[in-house]
C-alpha cells in the first residue's frame, strides 16, 4: 500500500505535468507537538474549519495568480508532519519537492525542557536527508506560544533566546517568534508564509534581537558579539543550554503492582490509562486468565 506522500506525489505529478518549476513552492512544517502548526496553516490559507490534531502527515495547497505571467498561477504545496520526530527522516525522504523549498521547524516556547531535543533531532535529520549543500532547503525556526513565554522569568527567557539565536546562527536559519493569540505576531507569521509561498523569499523587515521582546532575525544577520557569547560550536551551545535548563529525562520502565511494565506508547498519558486498565482487570473477581500472562503479551 502506498504511503500518503507517495500517493500525493502521483497526484501532483499528474496535475502539474505542464507547470513551470519556478511557479511551484514547497513548504514543510515540523516540530514540537501541539505547538500550533495546523493553526498557523489554517490561518494562512484562511480555512474556516477548526484545526484538528495531525497524526502523521497532512497536505494542503495554496494557489495565486501570477500577474507577470498572465494566466499562470503559483502553486504552493504545504506539508505538515505531526508524528514522532524519530521517524521524520522517512517522511522527508518521500516528500515530493516542487520549486523553491522552505522547511519550518516550530518550537514550543512553553516546553523549555524540550527545546534542545526538538532542535537537535529535527536539524540532525534535515542535514542527514539533505546532505548535499545544493539540496538543503531554506531553514526557518518559528517559536510558538510567545504569549505565554513572555511572562516567564527574565533569566529563563535570556537563556532560551541565547540558545535559539546561537542555533539559528550556526545553521543559517531565520528565527521568528510567533503567537496565534497576538494579532501582530500572527500577521507577521502569515506575511512570512505568504512571501515564501507566493513571493520572492523571507522579508523579515522588523529585526529584533532584544530577548524581552519577540525575536525576529533574518538568517546570517546575527553575530556572536550581538548574542553576547564567544563563538561556539553546536556542542558548546548544547552544554551551555542544558547546564542551565536540564532536559526532561524519561525512564523507559515504570514500576507497577505486578512488576515492571515497559512503556508501550510515546505519550505518557496513554501509558497511565493502560496502567489504570490493568489495575481494573486485577480487581475483577471473574477474571480467570492470569494478569501476568496478559502483561507478558504486551512486552
C-alpha positions as MATLAB code, in Angstrom:
seq = 'XXXXXXXXXXXXXXXXXXXXXXXXXXXXXXXXXXXXXXXXXXXXXXXXXXXXXXXXXXXXXXXXXXXXXXXXXXXXXXXXXXXXXXXXXXXXXXXXXXXXXXXXXXXXXXXXXXXXXXXXXXXXXXXXXXXXXXXXXXXXXXXXXXXXXXXXXXXXXXXXXXXXXXXXXXXXXXXXXXXXXXXXXXXXXXXXXXXXXXXXXXXXXXXXXXXXXXXXXXXXXXXXXXXXXXXXXXXXXXXXXXXXXXXXXXXXXXXXXXXXXXXXXXXXXXXXXXXXXXXXXXXXXXXXXXXXXXXXXXX';
ca = [
       0.000    0.000    0.000;
       1.378    3.407   -0.962;
       2.179    5.917    1.784;
       0.436    9.308    1.849;
       3.457   11.213    0.451;
       3.785    8.674   -2.399;
       0.094    8.985   -3.331;
       0.385   12.761   -3.182;
       3.458   12.591   -5.415;
       1.483   10.779   -8.102;
      -1.379   13.285   -7.912;
       0.973   16.268   -8.027;
       2.984   14.826  -10.928;
      -0.190   14.255  -12.930;
      -1.687   17.660  -12.162;
       1.469   19.692  -12.654;
       2.918   17.989  -15.720;
       2.994   21.272  -17.638;
       3.565   23.690  -14.763;
       6.882   25.542  -14.775;
       9.242   24.752  -11.903;
       9.610   28.416  -10.931;
       5.833   28.594  -10.424;
       5.901   25.998   -7.633;
       6.930   26.205   -3.969;
       7.184   23.556   -1.259;
       6.751   24.349    2.445;
       7.270   21.698    5.114;
       6.340   22.272    8.795;
       7.621   20.049   11.593;
       8.481   20.433   15.277;
       7.003   20.353   18.748;
       3.716   18.537   19.228;
       0.684   20.823   19.744;
       2.740   23.965   19.110;
       0.197   25.279   16.597;
       1.414   24.135   13.175;
      -2.099   23.374   11.919;
      -3.481   26.598   13.396;
      -0.860   28.636   11.557;
      -1.524   26.862    8.253;
      -5.298   27.271    8.607;
      -4.864   30.955    9.396;
      -2.565   31.471    6.415;
      -4.881   29.630    3.993;
      -7.937   31.246    5.631;
      -9.627   27.932    6.271;
     -12.874   28.158    8.212;
     -12.959   24.612    9.601;
     -11.452   24.173   13.104;
      -7.926   22.693   13.205;
      -7.679   19.054   14.207;
      -4.744   17.073   15.509;
      -2.255   15.989   12.860;
      -1.487   12.323   13.457;
       1.199   11.801   10.812;
       1.257   13.855    7.597;
      -1.187   16.414    6.223;
      -1.071   18.059    2.799;
      -2.563   21.416    1.816;
      -2.000   23.768   -1.076;
      -2.423   27.402   -1.940;
      -2.748   28.947   -5.396;
      -2.295   32.516   -6.557;
      -2.368   34.151   -9.979;
       0.991   35.334  -11.233;
       0.356   38.817  -12.583;
       3.621   38.880  -14.522;
       2.889   35.586  -16.249;
      -0.694   36.339  -17.242;
      -2.854   33.299  -16.644;
      -0.058   31.271  -14.981;
      -0.566   30.532  -11.307;
       1.897   29.984   -8.477;
       1.117   26.765   -6.624;
       2.402   26.252   -3.091;
       2.497   22.733   -1.620;
       2.294   22.720    2.178;
       3.230   19.625    4.175;
       2.760   19.247    7.918;
       4.280   16.446    9.963;
       2.748   15.597   13.343;
       4.286   12.179   14.013;
       7.246   11.125   16.128;
      10.404   13.063   15.330;
      12.397    9.817   15.410;
      10.763    8.795   12.103;
      10.936   12.212   10.438;
      13.644   11.086    8.009;
      11.280    8.572    6.370;
       8.752   11.311    5.628;
      11.279   13.856    4.371;
      12.845   11.313    2.031;
       9.484   10.525    0.402;
       8.054   14.070    0.273;
       7.883   15.427   -3.296;
       9.704   18.729   -3.737;
       8.485   21.258   -6.289;
      10.279   24.556   -6.918;
      11.747   26.571   -4.066;
      11.826   24.615   -0.817;
      11.297   26.065    2.673;
      11.470   23.957    5.836;
       9.986   25.394    9.044;
      10.903   23.914   12.436;
       8.363   25.013   15.034;
       9.428   25.151   18.688;
       7.089   25.319   21.692;
       8.428   28.111   23.919;
       6.333   26.794   26.822;
       8.191   23.465   26.888;
      11.615   24.874   27.651;
      12.989   21.495   28.781;
      12.183   20.032   25.359;
      13.581   22.856   23.232;
      17.070   21.459   22.727;
      15.921   17.910   21.988;
      13.451   19.147   19.359;
      16.009   21.411   17.699;
      18.740   18.787   17.682;
      16.537   15.936   16.426;
      14.983   17.973   13.619;
      18.190   19.537   12.331;
      20.221   16.331   12.525;
      17.557   14.634   10.411;
      17.371   17.534    7.954;
      21.133   17.518    7.414;
      21.138   13.745    7.004;
      18.356   13.720    4.409;
      19.661   16.769    2.529;
      23.363   16.012    2.811;
      24.320   17.849   -0.387;
      24.508   21.641    0.141;
      22.557   22.340   -3.050;
      19.615   20.242   -1.798;
      19.352   21.918    1.622;
      16.067   23.860    1.923;
      15.744   27.383    3.270;
      15.506   26.886    7.041;
      13.170   28.814    9.344;
      12.818   28.395   13.115;
       9.346   29.529   14.244;
       8.897   29.660   18.008;
       5.251   29.464   19.049;
       3.225   30.380   22.152;
       5.104   33.596   22.799;
       2.004   34.948   24.569;
       2.834   32.598   27.462;
       6.625   32.670   27.185;
       6.766   36.470   27.536;
       5.635   36.125   31.161;
       8.481   33.750   32.101;
      11.341   34.734   34.404;
      13.728   37.174   32.725;
      16.783   34.956   33.194;
      14.988   31.945   31.681;
      13.973   33.999   28.648;
      17.547   35.209   28.221;
      18.955   31.658   28.285;
      16.354   30.343   25.816;
      16.800   33.268   23.427;
      20.591   32.948   23.566;
      20.299   29.263   22.670;
      17.848   29.861   19.821;
      19.939   32.680   18.356;
      23.121   30.604   18.586;
      21.443   27.609   16.971;
      19.987   29.725   14.164;
      23.344   31.388   13.537;
      25.186   28.060   13.285;
      22.565   26.558   10.966;
      21.995   29.633    8.750;
      18.318   29.715    9.718;
      15.805   32.528   10.027;
      14.373   32.969   13.548;
      10.855   34.212   14.277;
       8.754   34.307   17.464;
       5.043   33.735   16.972;
       1.715   33.512   18.788;
      -1.716   32.793   17.355;
      -3.206   34.848   20.198;
      -1.331   38.085   19.459;
      -2.610   39.738   16.233;
       0.669   41.478   15.406;
       2.731   38.287   15.685;
       0.109   36.259   13.818;
       0.079   38.780   10.993;
       3.874   38.751   10.827;
       3.962   34.937   10.591;
       1.230   34.938    7.918;
       3.119   37.566    5.924;
       6.234   35.419    6.064;
       4.320   32.349    4.816;
       2.694   34.403    2.062;
       6.074   35.600    0.822;
       7.690   32.165    0.797;
       4.578   30.647   -0.788;
       3.977   33.274   -3.475;
       6.638   35.969   -3.201;
      10.399   36.210   -3.508;
      11.581   34.893   -0.162;
      11.535   35.827    3.508;
      11.456   39.608    4.011;
      11.884   39.969    7.787;
      11.855   43.750    7.940;
      11.341   44.303   11.669;
      14.558   42.788   13.034;
      14.671   42.427   16.817;
      17.382   40.787   18.941;
      16.147   42.010   22.343;
      15.124   38.960   24.409;
      12.498   40.999   26.297;
      10.565   41.281   23.030;
       9.600   38.722   20.352;
      12.712   37.832   18.331;
      12.753   38.414   14.595;
      16.138   37.746   12.966;
      16.870   37.033    9.283;
      19.454   34.344    8.600;
      23.130   35.336    8.706;
      22.273   38.774   10.129;
      23.145   37.882   13.739;
      26.598   37.694   15.333;
      28.252   36.162   18.389;
      29.084   39.639   19.629;
      25.434   40.680   19.412;
      24.320   37.465   21.142;
      26.800   38.164   23.943;
      28.744   34.882   23.938;
      32.052   33.745   22.475;
      31.991   31.990   19.077;
      30.755   28.465   19.819;
      30.335   25.049   18.270;
      26.975   23.297   18.361;
      28.252   21.079   21.184;
      29.297   24.094   23.251;
      25.868   25.681   22.722;
      24.259   22.425   23.876;
      26.383   22.245   27.033;
      25.672   25.879   27.858;
      21.921   25.380   27.404;
      21.484   22.023   29.169;
      23.596   23.108   32.133;
      21.063   25.854   32.831;
      17.896   24.154   31.577;
      18.299   20.386   32.068;
      16.237   18.316   29.610;
      13.466   16.005   30.766;
      14.743   12.509   31.471;
      12.108    9.853   30.798;
      12.649    6.422   32.263;
      11.897    3.566   29.903;
      10.413    1.490   32.718;
       7.738    2.140   35.302;
       7.044    0.096   38.414;
       3.584   -1.367   38.774;
       1.988   -3.593   41.373;
       2.598   -6.613   39.160;
       6.261   -5.900   38.434;
       7.984   -3.789   35.787;
       5.937   -2.728   32.771;
       7.648   -1.150   29.749;
       6.189    1.982   28.175;
       4.417    0.941   25.018;
       3.432    4.374   23.741;
       5.182    7.700   23.102;
       2.575    9.559   25.190;
       2.770    9.291   28.978;
      -0.991    9.791   29.214;
      -1.629    6.613   27.218;
       0.670    4.576   29.458;
      -1.155    5.931   32.507;
      -4.522    4.897   31.086;
      -3.191    1.415   30.315;
      -1.826    1.065   33.852;
      -5.247    2.082   35.171;
      -6.954   -0.512   32.965;
      -4.548   -3.218   34.153;
      -5.387   -2.366   37.768;
      -9.091   -2.645   36.970;
      -8.508   -6.061   35.447;
      -6.615   -7.214   38.520;
      -9.611   -6.345   40.676;
     -12.130   -8.273   38.566;
     -13.274  -11.312   40.543;
     -14.465  -13.160   37.434;
     -11.178  -12.880   35.567;
      -9.768  -16.358   35.137;
      -6.745  -15.548   32.965;
      -3.580  -14.606   34.808;
      -2.943  -10.859   34.617;
       0.772  -11.631   34.485;
       0.126  -13.524   31.283;
      -1.679  -10.515   29.788;
       1.196   -8.277   30.780;
       3.670  -10.614   29.135;
       1.771  -10.335   25.835;
       2.281   -6.567   25.776;
       6.033   -6.764   26.341;
];
